[in-house]
Amino acid sequence: MSAGLSQAALASALGISPSYLNLIENNKRAIGGSLLLRIGERLGVDMAYLSDESEAQSIATINELMFNPVMQGIEVSQNDIREIVSRFPEFATALTRFYRAYVDAAANIEALQHRLKSDPFLSSLLHEILNRVAGIKSSAEIVATTSDLTAEEQRRFAATINKEARDLVPTLQSLIGYFETSSSLLSKPVSPMNEIDEAIIEAENYFPALEEVADELAKVLPPERPLQESRLVELMATRFGIDCRLSADGREALAPGFDSARIMLLPEAASPATRIFRMLRRYASRAAGDAIDNSVSSLTLVSDEARQIARRALSSYVAAAIMMPYDRIHGMAEERRYDIELIGNLIGADFEQVAQRFVSLRRKGQEGVPFGFLRADRAGRLTKRFTLPGLILPASGHGCLLWPIYRAFSTSEIVRQVSVFPSGSRFLQVARQVRKYTGSFERLSPVYAIMLSCDVFHADRTVYGRALDAAEENVEAGPSCLLCPRLECAHRNDAAA
């Protein structure tokens, strides 16, 4: 080996057998967690080289494909899937894109079926068409089967048939126009976030050029944190001529003549951290537009919609870097053991903002704890994700019901557990419920759950790693029901069982 170790010596140092190490070298066994970290340390190899996150995600997506009912009866071993992904990465990429297109198409069909059943406008059109067709059919049958009709009666029936047919034309045109509009809307990818997820994985969710831009933009702001809203309101007005105003419900934006380029409405029910972040994102988008566009161009994105979403996402990245400069947030995280709530209070950011910023601490030589990030809505769907080596996430839909992210909806406290995955890897997972608006009884708050995950190898670097030996906090979990081999699990979805 290039590190000067024989296979037997490396296996002995890692505490595994030479035969098992040989299987790993030949892509016959997946590795992750502490074993992956030990291999990196022994070989002096960068973790990014050993842990190909995009490869792991491709394997997970192909697994999900193979569990789909349309693949019933086709048996492909895990070793074969790993070999395909390793030896033919372009084919694996094509296969994952094809599957995601299939998922999008299935969602389109489901949406169309829902419209056919429940859309009142469509129901009214179809009812009118059926009534007119029934009238035409009835009049035509009378004319065809009644031989003693007078000329006047025949003329009257013919006029009725002609009128119903002519009146039917605009109704049919409305129906065709309806479906053309629906088709154009449904032809867009249901989840362009899949594209962005892959691109973010490739970039390791770290953009050094944007970090530098954020440091420059932050120089016009006071160094103290939390930032003051009044200072940002003044900055937006003097530099860009944008008037930032508090709004109760945002209805002003619907008024004729409202100038969204000159006026920015901020929800008065939102927390100060939310309003500050929105102003910083607008500030970043205007002041660092070229740098953001360059970073978007560097990502592997196919659809225009994905590029638009990516631009907003990278504007948010710059806003977070201004709000929480890298050196400062990294130092606070290490000193205060990644206590999300405490650091959020000190720096003036909310739970989700701090959690996402932790994920981006990937600067070489100044890395933070490597975290994976998930956000779920109250329906349980995963709406935002950043992956982690060894922590496989489904390509769409829901995750494992045993993850603490789903328990977080039932409590206002932080929920933590050690999730033990079928591969044997163990992850510390920390989740909490968050509300987007907290300052008004009259406003229904969107509620999400946020979860951070890290390998237990890093648990002792965090405040959440205390007393992890408690049995009740070690839970056998999986990536999702479709991908999980625990067939005996009582929580399995019936469709996957």
KALIN-V133198 format. One record per helix or strand of 2 or more residues. SS is the DSSP state (2 for helix, 1 for strand). FROM is the first residue (numbers start at 1). LEN is the number of residues. If there is no record, write none. Layout:
# KALIN-V133198
((SS,FROM,LEN) (SS,FROM,LEN))
This chain:
# KALIN-V133198
((2,7,8) (2,18,8) (2,33,11) (2,47,4) (2,53,14) (2,69,3) (2,78,10) (2,89,30) (2,120,26) (2,151,36) (2,193,10) (2,208,11) (2,229,12) (1,243,5) (2,251,4) (1,263,5) (2,272,16) (2,289,10) (2,304,20) (2,326,10) (2,340,8) (2,351,9) (1,372,6) (1,381,6) (2,404,7) (1,415,6) (1,426,10) (1,447,9) (2,456,6) (2,463,3) (2,471,3) (1,474,3))
